Amino acid sequence: MRSLSCLLVLEVAVMLGFQLHGSGTESICGAYAPGDIIIGILSSVHTGIKDLQPWVLPDTSDCINFDLLTFVLSLASIHTIEMINDSGFLPGIQLGYLMCDPCAYATKAVQCVADMLAVNGSLRVLSDFSKFIPPVKAFLGERYTETSIPAAKLISLYKIPQVACTSSAAALSDKLRYTSFFRVIPSNIYQAQALAKLMRHFNWDWIGVVSLDDDYGKDLYENFVPHAEKERLCFEFHEVIPNYNNVEQHIKEVADIIRTSTAKVVVLFLRIQQVQMLFEEMIKTNTSRIWIASNAWSMSRLLMKMKGINKVGDILGTTFITGKIPGFEDYLQNLRPGPGARNDFIREYKQMRFNCSQQSQYTSPLACNVTDPQEANDDYLLHAVDVTEAYSQRVAVYAVAHAIKTLLQCNDTACSGDTNFKPCELVDILRKVNFTLDNQTFSFNENGDFENGYDVMMWKQKGDEKVCEVVGKFLIKNGDVEICEHNIPWTNTTVPWSRCSNPCPPGTEKNISRISCCYNCTNCIEGFYSNETDQDTCKQCPEGSWSLSGSRECQKWNIWFLDWSAAYSIVVMIGTVVGALLLVFSVILYILHREKPIIKDILVISCLMKFGLMVSFGGVILFLGSPNIHLCRAQQTMYGLGFTLCVSCILVKALHIFLELKSSNPTKQRQLRKFDQPFIIIGILTAIQALICIFWMVFDPVDVEEKQSKTQLLTLNRLCSQGSMYGFGAMHVYIALLAVLCFGLAFKGRDDETDPIVFSMLIHLFAWLCFIPVYISQYESRPIVQISGIMVSNYGVIFCHFAPKWFKILSEKTLETVKTPVAPLTIDSDSGVISNFTRGSRESIPSIPQSRFSFAESQPSNWDINSLQLSEASIASFRRQRQRRWRSRSLRSRSRTLRSL
């Protein structure tokens, strides 16, 4: 396809060359200067061809619409060539030029190239164009992409370097199709990026776009779309204006669309002529918008001086980096062709400016006082055109000159190379050229482009006109715009608004509808935040912090645990200390009265119970303060083992009483006593609980976990987890089974001696049955629930088993002040302990029903195996006495029944 397109272009060029070269070079080229090396200049000084119609071959020599800016750009190239010749930059070498005006028409651009490349009046067709030696060694231009592309295809076929200053189409960076094309500006890719970044900088995301139906407009729009999407810009409309046919009608239709649109920002990828017509329509109805200009018209003095230009609104845009050309302003004020040169464009301009008989928009007020227009000069061009735009022409000429200097091996005095070189040699040198000009370093990238960036311009009001000032930059290396906000005088003093939706404030995120720029704002959920306006999504809070719904920042968690200074913790500590003191007091009291019958036989077991309760109280203290894994493990294990030890002791006593009352047969009783092994039973039962705890802590141990509080905002509850619920449940179920067994044995042989066991186990079971539902449902209250259950169970044992014994010991100490003789061996009906009180002494003691204070501790439990060998007579006497009491109660109840009958 590439070869076919090149052949077609060549065929057109050859036909045009044969057709037009018969009339001489003057008919095509409008400016010429002789030299050792000729540089071709393509410059559309005119922007149209007269009577251009479809299917009609135009008269390409009849161009219209003289363009001052393009004229000044061509003069900048000519002036730079003359300055190089005068400076001796190329010793002994004079640069000449040949200039042709394509009139912004693609076909004529090819005609101009063919005419300049013709040798002896004809354009040669070769099999190997690398050996072609034309009179023109390099080309400068063209200004417009529409004309540069066809010209570049033909020039690349002959492998002649072409250096453009304003043609920015991205397609021209393709070195497979445009092998010898260079440019001293960036590609449209970067201009599109700069424009998108500019609009994002001011938060304009609801825009309209109007582009021209030519290579420049299409290319810039196609490159703008992906950058606009990346910057989240949305188009309310995109209209295309034709380049030639029915332009005015389409302009009016586009103007109506702009007036009725809600987008306040409109991007124009148009040429100066189309922008002028569109602004005229806007001025008619005083329609004001924010206009974004591409480089094609962003510096146009013609538009800045339009009548009513201030009515259209604010205008911003991008332009190639500009600069000042030394001596160029003086050159424009003394405009004339150089020695031996011809320039028909200067002649035409002076006729328009100083010929009184040809009135135009350019005619000077003093024109009628001028005798010879060609000799007249003034400073009009300095005011009509921003001459700094022409700086890229100076850079382009110097790029070619540096390449020629390298190719010809020039030194300070002479150039040794042949001036009639093959242009393809110059292409290879231009690719690598690196030069310094005006304290700036320039070079081409791998695509033959410069990457220097853009200036951001704003048109500011100055009387009835506008002037252009630089308000920022876009540097390709940075990839972003830098705007001097204080240099921008907005019409209404504030940044204009052009959005589909109102911005979302901090604490919210976008809920985007079908169009990405149109959305509703929704609050950030808990744990997420947004601290900037218009965030797409809320950010998740970093670890260790949290946020409420609709938050603009995250806050550190408030960590809750049972603090030592909390009221509940203080109560727990007081309760624990009191319980520990009671246990210590009980141990001391038991030791002091260890010889008493009610203490002597139960001292060891009682001390084991107290030790188990002390361990259980110690586990309660570990629930307070900030938990860690070791404390969590210790608190559960201490309670489990401690209270199991206590309950095991109670179970042994309940078993002992049960076995005593199970049979009145002494022989059978001796057999049953084989099972009455208290220390072995206590050890086995406690060891089973120890195994349960070991398996629990090894396979799925407790740990510390932090969960969000359901009752307190921004609070994490730092609590001990249970790990495996099986382990946690097994520990408590095991204790509950022991308690139920104690309760069953005591209830089975119920008497005054078993009441403490029954009541203490009922208290324990009732407490945990009440606390279990709360423990499961109230996660935050779990430590409080468990502490409460432990405390109730511990105090239940203390007050049911130990407190009555204290009272009995202290009461008996008071009663011992009455001296009594020693009585024969009797059975204490309250405690079941064999004692030596005389009947007289018993009668002398006040009638205190001791059975009220007879709890399990007061049983005749002789825990030493040797001491349990009671005499057969004592046991028989004990049994007969209980049977007599039971029969007397039975007889009294029967007599009451008979009396009632």
ZIGI-V116889 format. One record per backbone hydrogen bond with DSSP energy under -0.5 kcal/mol. CO is the residue of the C=O (numbers start at 0). NH is the residue of the N-H. E is the energy in kcal/mol with one decimal. If there is no record, write none. Layout:
BEGIN
CO,NH,E / CO,NH,E
END
This chain:
BEGIN
0,4,-2.5 / 1,5,-2.2 / 2,6,-2.2 / 3,7,-2.1 / 4,8,-2.4 / 5,9,-2.6 / 6,10,-2.6 / 7,11,-2.4 / 8,12,-2.7 / 9,13,-2.8 / 10,14,-2.4 / 11,15,-2.7 / 12,16,-2.6 / 13,17,-2.7 / 14,18,-2.0 / 15,19,-2.3 / 16,20,-1.9 / 19,22,-1.2 / 20,23,-1.0 / 23,26,-0.9 / 24,27,-1.8 / 24,28,-2.4 / 27,100,-0.7 / 29,343,-3.7 / 30,98,-2.9 / 31,341,-3.0 / 32,96,-1.6 / 36,95,-3.0 / 37,136,-2.5 / 37,137,-0.7 / 38,97,-2.0 / 39,139,-2.8 / 40,42,-0.6 / 40,99,-2.7 / 42,44,-2.0 / 44,66,-3.7 / 47,63,-2.6 / 48,51,-0.8 / 50,52,-0.5 / 52,55,-1.3 / 57,59,-1.1 / 58,61,-2.0 / 60,62,-1.0 / 61,49,-2.4 / 63,46,-0.8 / 63,47,-1.1 / 64,46,-1.9 / 65,67,-0.6 / 66,70,-1.9 / 67,71,-2.5 / 68,72,-2.4 / 69,73,-2.2 / 70,74,-1.9 / 71,75,-2.0 / 72,76,-1.6 / 73,77,-2.2 / 74,78,-3.0 / 75,79,-2.2 / 76,80,-2.2 / 77,81,-2.3 / 78,82,-2.2 / 79,83,-2.3 / 80,84,-2.1 / 81,85,-2.2 / 82,86,-1.7 / 83,87,-0.8 / 83,88,-1.4 / 84,87,-0.6 / 88,90,-0.6 / 89,92,-2.5 / 93,35,-1.9 / 93,36,-1.7 / 95,38,-2.1 / 96,32,-2.5 / 97,40,-2.9 / 98,29,-1.5 / 98,30,-1.4 / 99,42,-2.1 / 99,101,-0.7 / 101,104,-1.2 / 104,108,-1.7 / 105,109,-1.7 / 106,110,-1.8 / 107,111,-2.6 / 108,112,-2.0 / 109,113,-2.6 / 110,114,-2.3 / 111,115,-2.2 / 112,116,-2.0 / 113,117,-0.7 / 117,119,-0.5 / 118,121,-0.9 / 121,118,-3.4 / 121,123,-0.6 / 123,125,-0.5 / 127,130,-1.2 / 128,131,-1.2 / 131,133,-0.6 / 131,422,-0.6 / 134,37,-0.7 / 134,136,-0.5 / 136,160,-0.6 / 137,39,-3.3 / 138,162,-2.9 / 139,41,-3.3 / 141,166,-0.5 / 143,146,-0.6 / 143,147,-2.1 / 144,148,-2.2 / 145,149,-0.5 / 146,150,-1.4 / 147,151,-3.1 / 148,152,-1.8 / 149,153,-1.6 / 150,154,-2.7 / 151,155,-2.6 / 152,156,-1.2 / 153,157,-1.2 / 154,159,-1.9 / 155,158,-0.8 / 160,138,-2.4 / 161,163,-0.6 / 161,181,-3.5 / 162,140,-2.0 / 163,183,-2.0 / 165,167,-0.7 / 167,187,-2.6 / 168,171,-1.2 / 169,172,-1.9 / 170,173,-1.8 / 172,174,-1.0 / 173,176,-0.6 / 173,177,-2.5 / 176,178,-0.5 / 177,180,-1.2 / 179,161,-2.5 / 181,163,-2.7 / 184,449,-1.3 / 186,189,-1.3 / 186,190,-1.2 / 187,191,-3.0 / 188,192,-1.6 / 189,193,-2.7 / 190,194,-2.4 / 191,195,-2.2 / 192,196,-2.6 / 193,197,-2.1 / 194,198,-2.0 / 195,199,-2.1 / 196,200,-2.1 / 197,201,-1.1 / 198,203,-2.9 / 199,202,-1.3 / 202,204,-0.8 / 204,206,-0.6 / 204,233,-2.9 / 205,264,-0.7 / 206,235,-3.5 / 206,236,-0.7 / 207,266,-3.1 / 208,238,-2.5 / 209,268,-3.1 / 210,240,-2.7 / 211,213,-2.1 / 212,242,-0.5 / 213,217,-2.8 / 214,218,-2.0 / 215,219,-2.5 / 216,220,-2.2 / 217,221,-2.6 / 218,222,-1.9 / 219,223,-1.7 / 220,224,-2.1 / 221,225,-0.7 / 222,226,-0.9 / 223,227,-2.7 / 224,228,-2.5 / 225,229,-2.1 / 226,230,-1.9 / 227,232,-3.1 / 228,231,-1.2 / 233,206,-2.7 / 233,235,-0.6 / 236,208,-2.1 / 238,210,-2.5 / 240,212,-2.8 / 243,246,-0.6 / 245,249,-1.9 / 246,250,-2.3 / 247,251,-2.0 / 248,252,-1.9 / 249,253,-2.5 / 250,254,-2.2 / 251,255,-2.0 / 252,256,-1.8 / 253,257,-2.3 / 254,258,-2.1 / 255,259,-1.7 / 256,260,-0.8 / 257,260,-0.6 / 263,289,-3.1 / 264,207,-2.3 / 265,291,-2.7 / 266,209,-2.8 / 266,268,-0.6 / 267,269,-0.9 / 267,293,-1.0 / 268,211,-1.8 / 270,274,-2.1 / 271,275,-2.4 / 272,276,-1.7 / 273,277,-2.2 / 274,278,-2.6 / 275,279,-1.8 / 276,280,-1.5 / 277,281,-1.9 / 278,282,-2.7 / 279,283,-1.4 / 280,284,-0.9 / 281,284,-0.5 / 281,286,-2.4 / 282,285,-1.0 / 285,287,-0.5 / 288,290,-0.6 / 289,265,-2.9 / 290,292,-0.6 / 290,315,-2.7 / 291,267,-2.5 / 292,317,-1.5 / 293,296,-1.5 / 293,297,-1.3 / 296,299,-1.5 / 298,300,-0.6 / 299,303,-1.6 / 300,304,-1.5 / 302,305,-1.5 / 303,465,-1.5 / 305,308,-1.6 / 307,310,-1.9 / 308,311,-1.2 / 311,288,-2.8 / 313,290,-2.7 / 314,458,-2.5 / 315,292,-3.2 / 316,456,-3.0 / 318,454,-2.9 / 323,325,-0.6 / 324,327,-1.9 / 326,330,-1.7 / 327,331,-2.2 / 328,332,-1.4 / 329,333,-0.8 / 330,333,-0.7 / 331,334,-0.6 / 337,340,-2.2 / 341,31,-3.0 / 342,346,-1.4 / 343,347,-2.4 / 344,348,-2.4 / 345,349,-2.4 / 346,350,-1.8 / 347,351,-2.0 / 348,352,-2.2 / 349,353,-2.8 / 350,354,-1.4 / 352,363,-3.2 / 353,355,-0.7 / 354,357,-1.1 / 356,358,-0.6 / 359,362,-1.2 / 363,366,-1.8 / 365,368,-1.6 / 366,369,-1.6 / 371,374,-1.6 / 371,375,-0.7 / 372,375,-0.8 / 378,381,-0.7 / 378,382,-0.8 / 379,382,-1.1 / 379,383,-2.4 / 380,384,-1.8 / 384,386,-1.1 / 385,388,-1.9 / 386,389,-1.3 / 387,322,-1.4 / 387,390,-1.5 / 388,391,-0.7 / 389,392,-1.3 / 389,393,-1.0 / 390,394,-1.7 / 391,395,-2.4 / 392,396,-2.2 / 393,397,-2.1 / 394,398,-2.1 / 395,399,-1.9 / 396,400,-2.5 / 397,401,-2.6 / 398,402,-1.8 / 399,403,-2.5 / 400,404,-2.5 / 401,405,-2.0 / 402,406,-2.5 / 403,407,-2.9 / 404,409,-2.3 / 405,408,-0.8 / 407,415,-0.8 / 407,416,-2.4 / 408,415,-0.9 / 413,410,-2.7 / 418,420,-1.1 / 421,424,-1.7 / 421,425,-0.7 / 422,425,-0.7 / 422,426,-1.3 / 423,427,-1.4 / 424,428,-1.2 / 425,429,-2.5 / 426,430,-1.7 / 427,431,-0.6 / 428,431,-0.9 / 428,432,-0.8 / 429,432,-0.6 / 432,443,-0.7 / 434,441,-3.2 / 436,439,-1.2 / 439,436,-3.2 / 441,434,-2.0 / 444,447,-2.1 / 447,182,-2.1 / 448,444,-2.6 / 452,320,-0.7 / 453,473,-2.7 / 454,318,-2.2 / 454,456,-0.6 / 455,470,-3.1 / 455,471,-1.1 / 456,316,-2.1 / 457,459,-0.7 / 457,468,-2.2 / 458,314,-0.5 / 459,466,-2.7 / 461,464,-1.6 / 464,461,-2.8 / 466,459,-3.4 / 468,457,-2.3 / 470,483,-3.2 / 471,455,-2.8 / 472,481,-2.7 / 473,453,-2.5 / 473,475,-0.5 / 474,478,-2.6 / 474,479,-0.7 / 479,474,-1.0 / 480,482,-0.5 / 481,472,-1.9 / 482,484,-1.1 / 483,486,-1.8 / 484,487,-1.7 / 486,488,-0.7 / 487,489,-1.1 / 489,492,-1.4 / 497,204,-1.4 / 497,205,-1.7 / 503,533,-3.7 / 504,507,-1.3 / 506,523,-2.2 / 508,521,-2.5 / 509,511,-0.7 / 510,519,-1.8 / 514,512,-0.6 / 514,517,-1.6 / 516,518,-0.6 / 517,512,-2.5 / 519,510,-3.3 / 519,521,-0.5 / 521,508,-2.7 / 523,549,-2.5 / 524,527,-1.8 / 526,540,-2.8 / 528,538,-3.3 / 529,506,-1.2 / 531,534,-0.7 / 534,509,-1.0 / 535,509,-0.9 / 538,528,-2.7 / 541,544,-1.6 / 543,556,-1.4 / 545,554,-3.3 / 546,526,-1.7 / 547,550,-1.2 / 550,529,-1.3 / 554,545,-2.9 / 556,558,-0.7 / 557,559,-0.6 / 557,715,-2.8 / 559,717,-2.7 / 560,562,-1.8 / 561,624,-3.8 / 562,565,-1.5 / 565,569,-2.3 / 566,570,-2.2 / 567,571,-2.6 / 568,572,-2.8 / 569,573,-2.5 / 570,574,-2.9 / 571,575,-2.8 / 572,576,-2.7 / 573,577,-2.8 / 574,578,-2.4 / 575,579,-2.8 / 576,580,-2.8 / 577,581,-2.4 / 578,582,-2.0 / 579,583,-2.5 / 580,584,-3.1 / 581,585,-2.4 / 582,586,-2.5 / 583,587,-2.6 / 584,588,-2.6 / 585,589,-2.7 / 586,590,-2.4 / 587,591,-2.5 / 588,592,-1.6 / 590,593,-1.3 / 592,595,-1.5 / 595,598,-1.6 / 595,599,-3.3 / 596,600,-0.7 / 598,601,-1.2 / 598,602,-0.9 / 599,602,-0.5 / 600,862,-1.4 / 601,605,-2.3 / 602,606,-2.3 / 603,607,-2.1 / 604,608,-2.2 / 605,609,-2.3 / 606,610,-2.5 / 607,611,-2.4 / 608,612,-2.4 / 609,613,-2.3 / 610,614,-2.3 / 611,615,-2.0 / 612,616,-2.6 / 613,617,-2.1 / 614,618,-2.0 / 615,619,-1.2 / 616,620,-1.4 / 617,621,-1.1 / 619,622,-1.5 / 620,623,-1.6 / 627,631,-2.7 / 628,632,-1.9 / 629,633,-2.4 / 630,634,-2.8 / 631,635,-1.3 / 632,636,-2.2 / 633,637,-3.0 / 634,638,-1.6 / 635,639,-2.6 / 636,640,-2.8 / 637,641,-2.4 / 638,642,-2.5 / 639,643,-1.4 / 640,644,-2.3 / 641,645,-1.8 / 642,646,-2.8 / 643,647,-2.6 / 644,648,-1.7 / 645,649,-1.9 / 646,650,-2.7 / 647,651,-2.1 / 648,652,-1.9 / 649,653,-2.6 / 650,654,-2.6 / 651,655,-2.3 / 652,656,-2.2 / 653,657,-2.3 / 654,658,-2.7 / 655,659,-2.0 / 656,660,-2.0 / 657,661,-0.8 / 658,662,-0.6 / 663,665,-0.7 / 664,668,-2.4 / 665,669,-2.0 / 666,670,-1.6 / 667,671,-2.3 / 668,672,-1.7 / 670,673,-1.1 / 671,674,-1.6 / 672,675,-1.0 / 674,676,-1.8 / 675,677,-0.6 / 676,680,-2.4 / 677,681,-2.7 / 678,682,-2.4 / 679,683,-2.5 / 680,684,-2.7 / 681,685,-2.2 / 682,686,-2.3 / 683,687,-2.1 / 684,688,-1.4 / 685,689,-2.1 / 686,690,-2.3 / 687,691,-2.2 / 688,692,-2.4 / 689,693,-2.4 / 690,694,-2.7 / 691,695,-2.2 / 692,696,-2.7 / 693,697,-1.8 / 694,698,-2.3 / 695,699,-1.6 / 699,723,-1.9 / 702,720,-3.8 / 704,706,-0.5 / 704,718,-2.5 / 706,716,-3.6 / 711,714,-0.9 / 713,557,-2.5 / 714,708,-3.2 / 715,559,-3.4 / 715,717,-0.8 / 716,706,-1.8 / 716,718,-1.0 / 718,704,-3.0 / 720,702,-0.6 / 723,727,-2.2 / 724,728,-2.7 / 725,729,-2.8 / 726,730,-2.1 / 727,731,-1.7 / 728,732,-3.0 / 729,733,-2.3 / 730,734,-1.7 / 731,735,-2.5 / 732,736,-2.6 / 733,737,-2.1 / 734,738,-2.4 / 735,739,-2.7 / 736,740,-2.5 / 737,741,-2.5 / 738,742,-2.8 / 739,743,-2.7 / 740,744,-2.6 / 741,745,-2.7 / 742,746,-2.6 / 743,747,-2.1 / 744,748,-1.8 / 746,749,-1.2 / 750,753,-1.2 / 750,754,-0.7 / 751,754,-0.5 / 753,757,-2.2 / 754,758,-2.7 / 755,759,-2.5 / 756,760,-2.2 / 757,761,-2.2 / 758,762,-2.4 / 759,763,-2.1 / 760,764,-2.8 / 761,765,-2.8 / 762,766,-2.5 / 763,767,-2.2 / 764,768,-2.3 / 765,769,-1.9 / 766,770,-2.0 / 767,771,-2.2 / 768,772,-0.6 / 769,773,-0.7 / 770,774,-3.0 / 771,775,-2.2 / 772,776,-2.3 / 773,777,-2.8 / 776,778,-0.9 / 777,780,-0.6 / 778,781,-1.5 / 780,784,-2.9 / 781,785,-2.7 / 782,786,-2.5 / 783,787,-2.5 / 784,788,-2.4 / 785,789,-2.4 / 786,790,-2.7 / 787,791,-2.6 / 788,792,-2.2 / 789,793,-2.8 / 790,794,-2.7 / 791,795,-2.0 / 792,796,-1.8 / 793,797,-2.2 / 794,798,-2.7 / 795,799,-1.6 / 796,800,-2.5 / 796,801,-0.7 / 797,801,-1.7 / 797,802,-2.1 / 801,805,-2.1 / 802,806,-2.2 / 803,807,-2.4 / 804,808,-2.7 / 805,809,-2.8 / 806,810,-2.3 / 807,811,-2.7 / 808,812,-1.8 / 809,813,-1.2 / 810,814,-1.9 / 811,815,-1.3 / 813,816,-1.1 / 814,817,-1.6 / 816,818,-0.7 / 820,837,-0.9 / 825,827,-0.5 / 825,834,-2.3 / 826,828,-0.8 / 827,831,-3.2 / 832,827,-1.8 / 834,825,-3.0 / 835,822,-0.9 / 837,841,-2.2 / 838,842,-2.4 / 839,843,-2.2 / 840,844,-1.1 / 845,847,-1.8 / 846,848,-0.6 / 847,849,-1.5 / 848,851,-1.8 / 849,852,-1.9 / 850,853,-1.0 / 852,854,-1.2 / 854,857,-2.2 / 855,858,-1.4 / 858,860,-2.2 / 859,861,-1.1 / 860,862,-1.1 / 863,867,-1.0 / 865,868,-1.2 / 867,869,-2.0 / 870,874,-2.2 / 871,875,-2.5 / 872,876,-2.9 / 873,877,-2.6 / 874,878,-2.4 / 875,879,-2.8 / 876,880,-2.3 / 877,881,-1.6 / 878,882,-2.3 / 879,883,-2.5 / 880,884,-1.9 / 881,885,-2.0 / 882,886,-2.6 / 883,887,-2.8 / 884,888,-2.0 / 885,889,-1.9 / 886,890,-2.6 / 887,891,-2.2 / 888,892,-1.8 / 889,893,-1.9 / 890,894,-2.5 / 891,895,-1.9 / 892,896,-1.7 / 893,897,-2.5 / 894,898,-2.5 / 895,899,-1.8 / 896,900,-1.3
END
